[in-house]
Amino acid sequence: QWYQIRLLEKRGEVDRLTLGGSKVKKDITQFTFLFEARNLNDSLITDLFFLYDVTRDGWWIQPNIQYKWGTNWRFVVGANIFAGASKPESAFGNPSGLDWAKEIYTKLTLQF
C-alpha cells in the first residue's frame, strides 16, 4: 500500500508539530507491506508487517508467529522494531521517534 498525507494548518494557529522551532514537512509519503503465510492446516501463521516513511526516512518492522491451538486458543510471539533518521524536522509521527518502544512480546489469548 502507498499512503500520501497532507498536513494542513489554519492561519494564525501555532504550529505544534515542531521541536525547537524547526519546520515540519507538510507532505508525508509512506509505503506498507504485509506478508502472511499459513502452515499446518492454518495452525501456524507467520506475519511480517513493514512500514517505510519515505518523507522522514523512518521505518517500522513487526514480525510475529501465531500458533492456533484448538478452536479458541492463540499463542503469539512477535516484535516491534523502529529505526531510521532522527532529525528535528521529522519528529512528528516518524517511526524512528518510537525507538524507545522496541520490544519483543508474547500473547496468550482465549477467543470465544
C-alpha positions as CSV (number, residue, x, y, z in Angstrom):
1,Q,0.0,0.0,0.0
2,W,1.0,3.6,-0.5
3,Y,-0.1,6.5,1.6
4,Q,0.2,10.2,1.0
5,I,-0.8,12.6,3.7
6,R,-1.0,16.4,3.5
7,L,-0.8,18.3,6.8
8,L,-3.0,21.5,6.8
9,E,-2.7,24.4,9.1
10,K,-5.0,27.3,9.9
11,R,-3.8,30.9,9.6
12,G,-2.6,32.3,12.9
13,E,-2.5,28.9,14.5
14,V,0.6,28.0,16.4
15,D,2.4,25.0,14.8
16,R,2.6,22.4,17.5
17,L,4.2,19.8,15.2
18,T,7.8,21.1,15.5
19,L,10.6,20.7,18.0
20,G,12.7,23.8,18.8
21,G,11.1,25.9,16.0
22,S,12.2,23.6,13.2
23,K,10.0,23.4,10.1
24,V,7.9,20.2,9.7
25,K,7.4,18.7,6.3
26,K,3.8,19.1,5.2
27,D,3.6,16.2,2.7
28,I,4.2,12.7,4.1
29,T,4.6,9.6,1.9
30,Q,4.6,6.1,3.4
31,F,4.7,2.5,1.9
32,T,3.4,-0.5,3.8
33,F,3.7,-4.2,3.1
34,L,2.0,-7.1,4.9
35,F,3.0,-10.7,4.3
36,E,1.2,-13.7,5.8
37,A,1.9,-17.4,5.4
38,R,-0.2,-20.2,6.8
39,N,1.1,-23.7,7.6
40,L,0.0,-26.9,9.3
41,N,-3.7,-26.6,8.3
42,D,-3.7,-22.9,9.4
43,S,-2.4,-23.8,12.9
44,L,0.8,-21.9,12.4
45,I,0.6,-18.3,10.9
46,T,3.6,-16.1,10.3
47,D,3.2,-12.4,9.6
48,L,5.6,-9.6,8.6
49,F,4.4,-6.0,8.6
50,F,6.8,-3.3,7.2
51,L,6.2,0.4,7.0
52,Y,8.7,2.8,5.4
53,D,8.2,6.6,5.7
54,V,9.9,8.0,2.6
55,T,9.5,11.6,3.6
56,R,11.0,11.3,7.1
57,D,13.3,8.3,6.4
58,G,11.9,6.1,9.2
59,W,10.7,2.5,9.3
60,W,8.8,0.0,11.4
61,I,9.0,-3.8,11.2
62,Q,6.6,-6.1,13.0
63,P,7.2,-9.8,12.6
64,N,5.2,-12.4,14.5
65,I,4.4,-16.0,14.7
66,Q,1.0,-17.2,15.8
67,Y,0.1,-20.8,16.9
68,K,-3.6,-21.7,17.0
69,W,-4.3,-24.4,19.5
70,G,-7.7,-25.9,19.0
71,T,-10.5,-23.5,18.1
72,N,-10.2,-21.0,20.9
73,W,-6.5,-20.7,22.0
74,R,-3.9,-18.5,20.3
75,F,-0.2,-18.1,21.3
76,V,1.7,-15.2,19.6
77,V,5.4,-14.3,19.7
78,G,6.4,-11.1,17.9
79,A,8.5,-7.9,17.9
80,N,8.2,-4.2,17.2
81,I,11.3,-2.7,15.6
82,F,11.6,1.1,14.9
83,A,14.6,2.8,13.3
84,G,15.6,5.4,10.8
85,A,16.7,9.0,10.6
86,S,16.5,11.1,13.8
87,K,16.1,14.7,12.6
88,P,14.1,17.6,14.3
89,E,12.1,18.3,11.2
90,S,10.9,14.6,11.2
91,A,9.9,14.4,14.8
92,F,6.1,14.3,14.4
93,G,4.9,10.9,13.6
94,N,8.3,9.5,12.4
95,P,8.7,5.8,13.2
96,S,12.3,6.4,14.3
97,G,10.8,8.6,17.1
98,L,9.4,5.4,18.7
99,D,12.9,3.9,19.0
100,W,12.3,3.6,22.8
101,A,9.3,1.3,22.1
102,K,11.3,-1.6,20.5
103,E,10.1,-4.7,22.1
104,I,9.7,-8.5,21.9
105,Y,6.3,-9.7,23.1
106,T,4.2,-12.8,23.7
107,K,0.4,-13.1,24.0
108,L,-1.8,-16.0,25.1
109,T,-5.5,-15.4,24.2
110,L,-8.7,-17.4,24.6
111,Q,-11.2,-16.5,22.0
112,F,-14.9,-17.2,22.5
